[in-house]
């Protein structure tokens, strides 16, 4: 019914015909508009408008990001790629060895272990013998290396 007006308006507003919106109260005026200048005048009046482009909403993306910052939605089902893709193996090693070395140094500085025991523990750490600080502590306890327990 308004195909000519719709086509002309789309050309003027530089958008698709489906995005053209007619004011329902001014349909009689729109029906009479048959030239480009008539349609342009109706656009200036606000009888013919362009609908906004409907893009994909970022609402859910923002919500998910907020939750991930809070530590949610990070389980096995949400992960993509290898374990080493999220945190490189070298970085894991660096974190672990630094903790172990600092712990062994604190034992030596507090005179809880001898320098020979310190060297042995340091070298075992370097060789990857201990899985974690907890494992190191268990080893020290089992071997009875600690002289005067302050911890």
Backbone as CSV, one residue per row, in Angstrom:
resi,resn,N_x,N_y,N_z,CA_x,CA_y,CA_z,C_x,C_y,C_z
1,UNK,0.820,-1.200,0.000,0.000,0.000,0.000,0.866,1.267,0.000
2,UNK,1.917,1.278,0.862,2.821,2.433,0.921,4.174,2.085,0.322
3,UNK,4.198,1.178,-0.630,5.477,0.683,-1.152,6.302,1.777,-1.824
4,UNK,5.652,2.670,-2.570,6.369,3.763,-3.251,6.972,4.709,-2.211
5,UNK,6.151,5.099,-1.228,6.614,6.007,-0.176,7.756,5.375,0.635
6,UNK,7.598,4.071,0.903,8.620,3.339,1.661,9.940,3.314,0.897
7,UNK,9.852,3.049,-0.427,11.048,2.989,-1.270,11.737,4.346,-1.354
8,UNK,10.944,5.403,-1.539,11.507,6.754,-1.625,12.163,7.172,-0.304
9,UNK,11.480,6.883,0.795,12.006,7.227,2.120,13.299,6.476,2.402
10,UNK,13.365,5.207,1.991,14.574,4.399,2.187,15.749,4.997,1.415
11,UNK,15.471,5.485,0.222,16.518,6.127,-0.571,17.011,7.413,0.061
12,UNK,16.108,8.191,0.592,16.467,9.472,1.222,17.226,9.241,2.535
13,UNK,16.706,8.328,3.354,17.309,8.070,4.678,18.504,7.123,4.626
14,UNK,18.808,6.612,3.427,19.952,5.697,3.209,19.907,4.493,4.157
15,UNK,18.790,3.768,4.070,18.629,2.548,4.857,17.702,1.603,4.099
16,UNK,17.480,0.416,4.637,16.602,-0.550,4.004,15.131,-0.184,4.178
17,UNK,14.297,-0.736,3.305,12.859,-0.435,3.360,12.216,-0.945,4.644
18,UNK,12.743,-1.999,5.203,12.169,-2.576,6.424,12.406,-1.690,7.644
19,UNK,13.351,-0.770,7.538,13.636,0.111,8.671,12.795,1.390,8.661
20,UNK,12.005,1.578,7.632,11.173,2.780,7.533,9.932,2.610,8.404
21,UNK,9.641,3.641,9.195,8.484,3.600,10.102,7.580,4.800,9.808
22,UNK,6.292,4.509,9.669,5.315,5.560,9.401,4.544,5.890,10.673
23,UNK,4.271,7.185,10.871,3.451,7.626,12.003,1.993,7.275,11.688
24,UNK,1.376,6.475,12.555,0.010,5.990,12.290,-1.037,7.110,12.261
25,UNK,-0.774,8.223,12.910,-1.740,9.332,12.908,-1.685,10.164,11.622
26,UNK,-0.609,10.021,10.831,-0.451,10.819,9.607,-0.433,9.950,8.353
27,UNK,-1.134,8.828,8.388,-1.145,7.907,7.246,-1.793,8.520,5.996
28,UNK,-2.787,9.387,6.194,-3.457,10.024,5.048,-2.485,10.928,4.280
29,UNK,-1.684,11.700,5.005,-0.687,12.571,4.366,0.363,11.745,3.633
30,UNK,0.788,10.650,4.261,1.809,9.792,3.671,1.292,9.155,2.375
31,UNK,0.015,8.786,2.367,-0.597,8.150,1.187,-0.569,9.099,-0.017
32,UNK,-0.742,10.390,0.236,-0.778,11.378,-0.837,0.610,11.759,-1.356
33,UNK,1.643,11.499,-0.568,3.012,11.851,-0.962,3.485,10.882,-2.041
34,UNK,3.703,11.425,-3.264,4.143,10.547,-4.361,5.484,10.974,-4.956
35,UNK,5.949,12.161,-4.571,7.261,12.592,-5.082,8.286,12.558,-3.953
36,UNK,9.537,12.630,-4.377,10.633,12.591,-3.414,10.587,13.807,-2.492
37,UNK,10.222,14.953,-3.033,10.152,16.174,-2.215,9.028,16.084,-1.179
38,UNK,7.907,15.434,-1.547,6.809,15.231,-0.589,7.272,14.356,0.581
39,UNK,7.965,13.282,0.229,8.448,12.345,1.256,9.475,13.036,2.151
40,UNK,10.355,13.860,1.546,11.371,14.595,2.302,10.702,15.543,3.312
41,UNK,9.635,16.184,2.883,8.896,17.095,3.772,8.291,16.324,4.946
42,UNK,7.766,15.126,4.672,7.187,14.300,5.744,8.266,13.813,6.721
43,UNK,9.448,13.550,6.182,10.568,13.138,7.047,10.928,14.287,7.983
44,UNK,10.968,15.509,7.446,11.283,16.691,8.264,10.213,16.939,9.333
45,UNK,8.963,16.610,8.998,7.861,16.761,9.966,7.907,15.695,11.057
46,UNK,8.528,14.567,10.750,8.590,13.464,11.709,7.526,12.419,11.474
47,UNK,6.832,12.506,10.347,5.808,11.515,10.024,6.439,10.212,9.556
48,UNK,7.608,10.321,8.908,8.359,9.142,8.457,9.693,9.150,9.195
49,UNK,9.987,8.041,9.860,11.243,7.934,10.614,11.953,6.632,10.283
50,UNK,13.174,6.548,10.761,13.988,5.357,10.535,14.100,4.596,11.846
51,UNK,13.860,3.283,11.819,14.002,2.454,13.022,15.487,2.261,13.311
52,UNK,15.832,2.086,14.585,17.239,1.876,14.942,17.670,0.463,14.554
53,UNK,18.955,0.306,14.320,19.507,-0.999,13.953,19.555,-1.869,15.199
54,UNK,19.042,-3.082,15.102,19.052,-4.002,16.238,20.255,-4.915,16.130
55,UNK,21.270,-4.619,16.915,22.476,-5.443,16.937,22.408,-6.422,18.087
56,UNK,23.383,-7.300,18.169,23.452,-8.245,19.271,23.741,-7.488,20.555
57,UNK,22.953,-7.755,21.563,23.091,-7.066,22.844,24.331,-7.552,23.593
58,UNK,25.022,-6.619,24.271,26.200,-6.953,25.075,25.827,-7.215,26.540
59,UNK,24.551,-7.209,26.851,24.098,-7.359,28.239,24.636,-8.640,28.872
60,UNK,24.420,-9.751,28.191,24.830,-11.045,28.766,26.336,-11.172,28.837
61,UNK,27.025,-10.619,27.849,28.491,-10.660,27.853,29.039,-9.895,29.058
62,UNK,28.456,-8.729,29.322,28.900,-7.929,30.469,28.593,-8.627,31.792
63,UNK,27.410,-9.259,31.844,27.004,-9.969,33.066,27.957,-11.134,33.349
64,UNK,28.267,-11.905,32.303,29.175,-13.043,32.443,30.557,-12.581,32.874
65,UNK,31.035,-11.492,32.275,32.367,-10.966,32.611,32.424,-10.559,34.078
66,UNK,31.352,-9.907,34.541,31.276,-9.479,35.944,31.343,-10.684,36.880
67,UNK,30.627,-11.751,36.499,30.629,-12.960,37.328,32.002,-13.631,37.320
68,UNK,32.659,-13.637,36.163,33.986,-14.258,36.077,35.008,-13.506,36.914
69,UNK,34.853,-12.168,36.971,35.735,-11.370,37.823,35.532,-11.774,39.286
70,UNK,34.283,-12.093,39.640,33.959,-12.529,41.003,34.367,-13.981,41.258
71,UNK,34.859,-14.672,40.205,35.343,-16.041,40.369,34.328,-17.110,40.033
72,UNK,33.180,-16.717,39.465,32.155,-17.689,39.091,32.361,-18.108,37.633
73,UNK,31.671,-19.145,37.211,31.654,-19.615,35.819,33.049,-19.926,35.280
74,UNK,33.893,-20.486,36.141,35.260,-20.784,35.704,35.578,-22.276,35.836
75,UNK,34.522,-23.094,35.953,34.726,-24.530,36.132,35.204,-25.212,34.867
76,UNK,35.333,-26.531,34.928,35.866,-27.306,33.804,35.025,-27.161,32.547
77,UNK,33.710,-27.043,32.712,32.830,-26.937,31.552,32.961,-25.631,30.784
78,UNK,33.453,-24.602,31.453,33.587,-23.284,30.814,34.959,-23.081,30.178
79,UNK,35.883,-23.991,30.437,37.252,-23.804,29.963,37.430,-24.329,28.551
80,UNK,38.245,-23.602,27.795,38.588,-24.045,26.444,40.106,-24.089,26.347
81,UNK,40.610,-25.054,25.629,42.062,-25.172,25.496,42.657,-26.004,26.613
82,UNK,43.954,-26.234,26.485,44.685,-27.041,27.455,44.858,-26.291,28.775
83,UNK,45.227,-27.031,29.795,45.504,-26.439,31.092,46.632,-25.412,30.961
84,UNK,47.620,-25.747,30.146,48.776,-24.868,29.965,48.462,-23.633,29.119
85,UNK,47.305,-23.632,28.461,46.914,-22.461,27.674,46.449,-21.337,28.594
86,UNK,45.868,-21.702,29.723,45.379,-20.703,30.676,46.505,-20.164,31.548
87,UNK,47.427,-21.029,31.958,48.593,-20.632,32.747,49.757,-21.495,32.280
88,UNK,50.769,-20.898,31.641,51.870,-21.693,31.086,52.591,-22.510,32.153
89,UNK,53.100,-23.652,31.738,53.779,-24.573,32.654,54.968,-23.889,33.327
90,UNK,55.649,-23.034,32.596,56.810,-22.333,33.154,56.391,-21.406,34.292
91,UNK,55.279,-20.716,34.104,54.784,-19.808,35.140,54.398,-20.592,36.395
92,UNK,53.765,-21.757,36.215,53.394,-22.625,37.344,54.648,-23.043,38.101
93,UNK,55.670,-23.456,37.351,56.939,-23.879,37.935,57.582,-22.728,38.707
94,UNK,57.603,-21.540,38.094,58.220,-20.377,38.739,57.537,-20.051,40.064
95,UNK,56.219,-20.072,40.068,55.465,-19.796,41.303,55.798,-20.816,42.384
96,UNK,55.828,-22.092,41.986,56.071,-23.171,42.949,57.484,-23.113,43.519
97,UNK,58.476,-22.948,42.637,59.879,-22.979,43.077,60.206,-21.760,43.943
98,UNK,59.609,-20.618,43.622,59.861,-19.410,44.429,59.338,-19.586,45.844
99,UNK,58.127,-20.152,45.961,57.563,-20.406,47.288,58.435,-21.370,48.085
100,UNK,58.866,-22.446,47.436,59.680,-23.461,48.122,61.017,-22.888,48.556
101,UNK,61.643,-22.125,47.665,62.949,-21.545,47.999,62.828,-20.540,49.137
102,UNK,61.790,-19.730,49.106,61.594,-18.766,50.197,61.360,-19.466,51.532
103,UNK,60.594,-20.565,51.494,60.323,-21.328,52.723,61.608,-21.928,53.287
104,UNK,62.410,-22.524,52.403,63.667,-23.155,52.840,64.625,-22.088,53.380
105,UNK,64.664,-20.926,52.741,65.524,-19.824,53.207,65.077,-19.320,54.571
106,UNK,63.753,-19.243,54.783,63.253,-18.784,56.084,63.617,-19.775,57.190
107,UNK,63.586,-21.072,56.870,64.002,-22.093,57.853,65.470,-21.910,58.222
108,UNK,66.314,-21.651,57.220,67.748,-21.471,57.456,68.016,-20.184,58.239
109,UNK,67.338,-19.091,57.848,67.560,-17.805,58.509,67.103,-17.817,59.969
110,UNK,66.067,-18.589,60.264,65.582,-18.720,61.645,66.344,-19.789,62.425
111,UNK,67.419,-20.293,61.815,68.293,-21.316,62.427,67.518,-22.571,62.836
112,UNK,66.529,-22.932,62.015,65.732,-24.123,62.285,66.337,-25.351,61.601
113,UNK,67.108,-25.119,60.547,67.815,-26.224,59.860,69.265,-25.813,59.631
114,UNK,70.115,-26.814,59.496,71.542,-26.533,59.250,71.744,-26.164,57.783
115,UNK,72.925,-25.630,57.484,73.225,-25.220,56.106,73.288,-26.431,55.171
116,UNK,73.729,-27.564,55.685,73.784,-28.780,54.849,72.367,-29.266,54.517
117,UNK,71.485,-29.217,55.530,70.083,-29.584,55.288,69.432,-28.595,54.322
118,UNK,69.793,-27.304,54.501,69.281,-26.270,53.593,69.687,-26.591,52.157
119,UNK,70.932,-26.916,51.975,71.437,-27.208,50.621,70.724,-28.432,50.024
120,UNK,70.538,-29.436,50.867,69.852,-30.664,50.403,68.411,-30.346,49.961
121,UNK,67.689,-29.597,50.809,66.297,-29.226,50.485,66.232,-28.321,49.249
122,UNK,67.198,-27.402,49.152,67.240,-26.474,48.009,67.421,-27.244,46.708
123,UNK,68.332,-28.187,46.721,68.617,-28.966,45.514,67.469,-29.917,45.167
124,UNK,66.823,-30.478,46.198,65.653,-31.328,45.946,64.520,-30.508,45.316
125,UNK,64.353,-29.272,45.834,63.347,-28.372,45.256,63.665,-28.094,43.797
126,UNK,64.914,-27.805,43.540,65.356,-27.494,42.177,65.104,-28.669,41.244
127,UNK,65.252,-29.879,41.756,65.044,-31.079,40.952,63.584,-31.468,40.786
128,UNK,62.682,-30.707,41.427,61.258,-30.978,41.282,60.766,-32.102,42.175
129,UNK,61.485,-32.361,43.261,61.132,-33.447,44.162,59.838,-33.145,44.916
130,UNK,59.659,-31.907,45.316,58.486,-31.522,46.111,57.368,-31.016,45.209
131,UNK,56.158,-31.519,45.474,54.993,-31.105,44.687,54.510,-29.719,45.093
132,UNK,54.676,-29.401,46.383,54.159,-28.142,46.924,54.864,-27.827,48.230
133,UNK,54.516,-26.691,48.818,55.035,-26.307,50.135,54.612,-27.333,51.186
134,UNK,53.390,-27.803,51.065,52.877,-28.773,52.027,53.711,-30.057,52.001
135,UNK,54.052,-30.484,50.797,54.882,-31.681,50.637,56.259,-31.457,51.249
136,UNK,56.802,-30.274,51.042,58.109,-29.921,51.601,58.057,-29.950,53.132
137,UNK,57.004,-29.370,53.703,56.848,-29.344,55.163,56.738,-30.761,55.731
138,UNK,55.965,-31.618,55.039,55.828,-33.015,55.467,57.177,-33.730,55.460
139,UNK,57.941,-33.497,54.417,59.268,-34.115,54.277,60.173,-33.680,55.423
140,UNK,60.185,-32.383,55.721,61.022,-31.836,56.804,60.598,-32.444,58.138
141,UNK,59.290,-32.598,58.327,58.760,-33.172,59.571,59.135,-34.641,59.716
142,UNK,58.957,-35.401,58.626,59.238,-36.844,58.656,60.716,-37.128,58.910
143,UNK,61.588,-36.341,58.305,63.033,-36.550,58.447,63.574,-35.967,59.753
144,UNK,62.749,-35.187,60.444,63.168,-34.582,61.716,64.287,-33.582,61.542
145,UNK,64.232,-32.807,60.484,65.311,-31.840,60.189,65.206,-30.565,61.029
146,UNK,63.994,-30.230,61.497,63.809,-29.013,62.249,64.354,-29.196,63.668
147,UNK,65.214,-28.241,64.075,65.850,-28.323,65.384,64.916,-27.815,66.465
148,UNK,64.616,-26.504,66.423,63.698,-25.919,67.408,62.483,-25.380,66.674
149,UNK,61.373,-26.052,66.870,60.164,-25.719,66.105,59.519,-24.447,66.634
150,UNK,59.526,-23.402,65.803,58.842,-22.148,66.138,57.502,-22.087,65.426
151,UNK,57.394,-22.818,64.295,56.189,-22.763,63.457,55.127,-23.691,63.953
